[in-house]
Amino acid sequence: MSDPILTKAEKCMAAWEVYRASSEREPIPLYCPEHDKWQRQHDEVTADWRDAWCDVLATVPTTRQGAIALNDAFLLHQGPDTDRRHYVELVARL
């Protein structure tokens, strides 16, 4: 039996990549029609990522692989400065 969080974590990570790519395309100058259009689209992308993340958080992993997927989804958007040693230790104990 497959862990239901695996599909949700995959969807969340994909939504994060879309969000990250959108963030990198912000047009300049700020107060122009192109920026307004980008802002509306970015708001939708942000909502999609938020909904996918909330769906992951609302799902209890039922396997070790599912717990690892949950941690991976969390670590994906924590940034490069996150001390990942603590999370690796947590996963090792699962």
C-alpha positions in Angstrom: 0.0 0.0 0.0 1.4 3.4 -1.0 1.7 6.2 1.4 -0.8 9.0 0.5 1.7 11.7 1.4 4.0 10.7 -1.4 1.8 12.1 -4.2 1.0 15.2 -2.1 4.7 15.9 -1.4 5.6 15.5 -5.1 2.8 18.0 -5.9 4.1 20.4 -3.3 7.6 20.3 -4.5 6.5 20.9 -8.1 4.4 23.9 -6.9 7.4 25.2 -5.1 9.5 25.1 -8.2 6.8 27.0 -10.1 6.7 29.6 -7.3 10.5 29.9 -7.3 10.7 30.3 -11.1 7.9 32.9 -10.9 9.8 34.9 -8.2 12.9 35.1 -10.5 10.9 36.6 -13.3 9.6 39.7 -11.5 9.6 42.5 -14.0 11.1 45.9 -13.3 10.0 48.7 -12.9 7.5 47.9 -10.2 4.6 50.2 -11.1 4.0 49.3 -14.7 1.4 47.1 -16.5 3.8 44.2 -16.9 4.5 44.1 -13.2 0.8 44.3 -12.4 0.1 41.3 -14.6 3.1 39.4 -13.1 1.8 40.2 -9.6 -1.6 38.7 -10.3 -0.1 35.6 -11.8 2.4 35.3 -9.0 -0.4 35.6 -6.4 -2.1 32.6 -8.1 1.2 30.6 -8.1 1.7 31.5 -4.5 -1.8 30.3 -3.5 -1.3 27.0 -5.4 2.0 26.4 -3.5 0.3 27.3 -0.2 -2.6 24.9 -0.8 -0.2 22.1 -1.8 1.9 22.7 1.3 -1.1 22.8 3.6 -2.3 19.5 2.1 1.1 17.9 2.9 1.0 19.2 6.4 -2.6 17.8 6.9 -1.5 14.3 5.9 0.1 11.9 8.3 2.8 9.8 6.7 2.2 6.0 7.1 5.6 4.8 5.9 9.2 5.7 6.4 9.4 6.8 2.8 6.4 9.1 3.4 8.1 10.7 6.4 11.2 11.3 4.4 9.1 12.9 1.6 7.5 15.2 4.2 11.0 16.2 5.5 12.2 16.7 1.9 9.2 19.0 1.1 10.0 21.0 4.3 13.7 21.3 3.6 13.2 22.3 -0.1 12.0 25.7 0.8 14.1 26.3 4.0 17.0 27.7 2.0 20.7 26.9 1.9 21.4 28.3 5.3 19.3 25.7 7.1 21.4 23.3 9.3 20.3 20.1 7.8 22.2 17.8 10.2 19.3 17.8 12.7 16.9 16.7 10.0 19.2 14.0 8.7 19.4 12.7 12.3 15.6 12.7 12.6 15.2 10.8 9.3 17.8 8.3 10.4 15.7 7.5 13.5 12.4 7.0 11.5 
